[in-house]
Amino acid sequence: MPVRHYIVPSSPIDDRQIYATGAEYFPTSFQNKVDIQKFSAQNWVKRIQEHADILTEIFDEIFEFIDFFGKCAHSIAEGRNPRMSSEYWTRVKRHLEGFQTARKIEPSSPKTFQYIKMIEEKYLAFLKSMVWSLEHSTATDFAVQGHLPTGFQLDEMIGKFQSPKLEKIPLVQALLHTAAYMDSYLEGYRNIHEDNYLKQFPKEWKSTMVNISASGMAVNLGKRFPLYSNVDVYLYFPIDDKTLHFDGSIVDVRTDEKNYKERVAINFEFPDGELQNYLQTQIQKQEVKECMDIAL
């Protein structure tokens, strides 16, 4: 049934430089996905013929920027503050200035330049947010400023580039796969960011399909938890503006290789009887609704 939920480890990472929930935001399934995406993007770049040298240089710089962001996101997820590294200061200052090599293509191909600037715009929006959080976070708090932005021009462009008519054009495919590679890391970081923001705002939790009972649940997530670890499970039901909290234990984790997701099964440990009864009532209401839909 569709459920709005929020799931985080019961205890954050110990001996951390920066607050981290302890969830594994970049599991093997994620790494497999980004490896394929980067390989595909690089492969399409090699097929570009017009302005090949300049575009290869530009895409190499974009990959370097994405890899840097990904490395920082990995560190944050593990409770390590990238600001502690001298490499961070050297690179982040340059990255905040955008893609320098992109200017080389503007005189000869202004349209291509605009496409690359769309990638840059989205990258910088996330990087600036990350930099602000790193500057204001501590070992006990990961600072965030509302939601990360959505609705970029790049997203609109990607929709157009997915047309079958463009599937054999090297430049278009290079841009498409590069954007997908970048988006994976940006969305991975968004998961970290949202976990530190959304707990306070149940009404903003996304509704996803969950296999649920009064004693546990199984759900596909973009993050992973250690087997047998303890988690806090929060369920929100808008109809009553009610939030339920269960102490959970991870009893099974399986990787969905096709969709690059983690199927996480959770048992509710010694659940409160009143909360269990409420949850069971909501499950029964959903079952009745589905039966009525089938009958209609």
Solvent accessible surface area in square Angstrom, and as a share of the most:
residue,aa,sasa,rsa
1,M,35,0.16
2,P,61,0.38
3,V,4,0.02
4,R,70,0.26
5,H,27,0.12
6,Y,14,0.05
7,I,5,0.02
8,V,13,0.07
9,P,19,0.12
10,S,51,0.33
11,S,77,0.50
12,P,45,0.28
13,I,53,0.27
14,D,112,0.58
15,D,151,0.78
16,R,58,0.21
17,Q,87,0.39
18,I,0,0.00
19,Y,53,0.20
20,A,6,0.05
21,T,9,0.05
22,G,23,0.22
23,A,3,0.03
24,E,77,0.35
25,Y,5,0.02
26,F,18,0.08
27,P,3,0.02
28,T,97,0.57
29,S,1,0.01
30,F,15,0.06
31,Q,65,0.29
32,N,53,0.27
33,K,50,0.21
34,V,2,0.01
35,D,78,0.40
36,I,96,0.49
37,Q,33,0.15
38,K,52,0.22
39,F,139,0.58
40,S,26,0.17
41,A,0,0.00
42,Q,65,0.29
43,N,50,0.26
44,W,37,0.13
45,V,10,0.06
46,K,168,0.71
47,R,120,0.44
48,I,15,0.07
49,Q,168,0.75
50,E,128,0.57
51,H,64,0.28
52,A,34,0.26
53,D,125,0.65
54,I,55,0.28
55,L,5,0.02
56,T,56,0.33
57,E,72,0.32
58,I,0,0.00
59,F,0,0.00
60,D,80,0.41
61,E,21,0.09
62,I,0,0.00
63,F,9,0.04
64,E,51,0.23
65,F,0,0.00
66,I,1,0.01
67,D,50,0.26
68,F,6,0.02
69,F,1,0.00
70,G,1,0.01
71,K,114,0.48
72,C,5,0.03
73,A,0,0.00
74,H,48,0.21
75,S,10,0.07
76,I,1,0.01
77,A,10,0.07
78,E,89,0.40
79,G,2,0.02
80,R,115,0.42
81,N,12,0.06
82,P,12,0.08
83,R,70,0.25
84,M,137,0.61
85,S,46,0.30
86,S,95,0.61
87,E,69,0.31
88,Y,7,0.03
89,W,124,0.43
90,T,102,0.59
91,R,45,0.17
92,V,8,0.05
93,K,146,0.62
94,R,94,0.34
95,H,0,0.00
96,L,61,0.30
97,E,107,0.48
98,G,1,0.01
99,F,6,0.02
100,Q,53,0.24
101,T,21,0.12
102,A,1,0.00
103,R,148,0.54
104,K,103,0.44
105,I,0,0.00
106,E,76,0.34
107,P,118,0.74
108,S,64,0.41
109,S,21,0.14
110,P,82,0.52
111,K,132,0.56
112,T,9,0.06
113,F,19,0.08
114,Q,92,0.41
115,Y,43,0.16
116,I,0,0.00
117,K,74,0.31
118,M,38,0.17
119,I,0,0.00
120,E,13,0.06
121,E,79,0.35
122,K,10,0.04
123,Y,1,0.00
124,L,26,0.13
125,A,28,0.22
126,F,0,0.00
127,L,1,0.00
128,K,112,0.48
129,S,29,0.18
130,M,1,0.00
131,V,19,0.11
132,W,73,0.26
133,S,1,0.01
134,L,1,0.00
135,E,89,0.40
136,H,93,0.41
137,S,16,0.10
138,T,73,0.42
139,A,41,0.32
140,T,107,0.62
141,D,79,0.41
142,F,5,0.02
143,A,15,0.12
144,V,31,0.18
145,Q,118,0.53
146,G,29,0.28
147,H,88,0.39
148,L,5,0.03
149,P,58,0.36
150,T,105,0.61
151,G,71,0.68
152,F,21,0.09
153,Q,113,0.50
154,L,0,0.00
155,D,55,0.28
156,E,115,0.51
157,M,9,0.04
158,I,25,0.13
159,G,47,0.45
160,K,134,0.57
161,F,15,0.06
162,Q,119,0.53
163,S,36,0.23
164,P,104,0.65
165,K,180,0.76
166,L,47,0.23
167,E,97,0.43
168,K,167,0.71
169,I,77,0.39
170,P,39,0.24
171,L,42,0.21
172,V,18,0.11
173,Q,13,0.06
174,A,0,0.00
175,L,1,0.00
176,L,25,0.13
177,H,50,0.23
178,T,0,0.00
179,A,0,0.00
180,A,36,0.28
181,Y,7,0.03
182,M,1,0.00
183,D,28,0.15
184,S,9,0.06
185,Y,16,0.06
186,L,1,0.01
187,E,71,0.32
188,G,5,0.04
189,Y,0,0.00
190,R,31,0.11
191,N,57,0.29
192,I,6,0.03
193,H,2,0.01
194,E,27,0.12
195,D,18,0.09
196,N,28,0.14
197,Y,31,0.12
198,L,24,0.12
199,K,102,0.43
200,Q,127,0.56
201,F,78,0.32
202,P,32,0.20
203,K,133,0.56
204,E,77,0.34
205,W,8,0.03
206,K,161,0.68
207,S,64,0.42
208,T,55,0.32
209,M,134,0.60
210,V,4,0.02
211,N,105,0.54
212,I,20,0.10
213,S,52,0.33
214,A,19,0.15
215,S,64,0.41
216,G,9,0.09
217,M,9,0.04
218,A,10,0.08
219,V,4,0.03
220,N,84,0.43
221,L,18,0.09
222,G,28,0.27
223,K,18,0.08
224,R,67,0.25
225,F,2,0.01
226,P,81,0.51
227,L,88,0.44
228,Y,156,0.59
229,S,32,0.20
230,N,94,0.48
231,V,0,0.00
232,D,25,0.13
233,V,0,0.00
234,Y,33,0.12
235,L,0,0.00
236,Y,9,0.04
237,F,14,0.06
238,P,71,0.45
239,I,128,0.65
240,D,75,0.39
241,D,90,0.47
242,K,65,0.28
243,T,60,0.35
244,L,1,0.00
245,H,75,0.33
246,F,4,0.01
247,D,80,0.41
248,G,2,0.02
249,S,16,0.10
250,I,0,0.00
251,V,57,0.33
252,D,39,0.20
253,V,21,0.12
254,R,152,0.56
255,T,48,0.28
256,D,40,0.21
257,E,107,0.48
258,K,178,0.75
259,N,88,0.45
260,Y,63,0.24
261,K,81,0.35
262,E,0,0.00
263,R,87,0.32
264,V,0,0.00
265,A,15,0.12
266,I,2,0.01
267,N,70,0.36
268,F,12,0.05
269,E,65,0.29
270,F,194,0.81
271,P,38,0.24
272,D,76,0.39
273,G,41,0.40
274,E,131,0.59
275,L,38,0.19
276,Q,49,0.22
277,N,104,0.53
278,Y,37,0.14
279,L,0,0.00
280,Q,65,0.29
281,T,57,0.33
282,Q,15,0.07
283,I,16,0.08
284,Q,92,0.41
285,K,106,0.45
286,Q,34,0.15
287,E,92,0.41
288,V,88,0.51
289,K,116,0.49
290,E,75,0.34
291,C,84,0.51
292,M,115,0.51
293,D,78,0.40
294,I,147,0.75
295,A,89,0.69
296,L,181,0.90
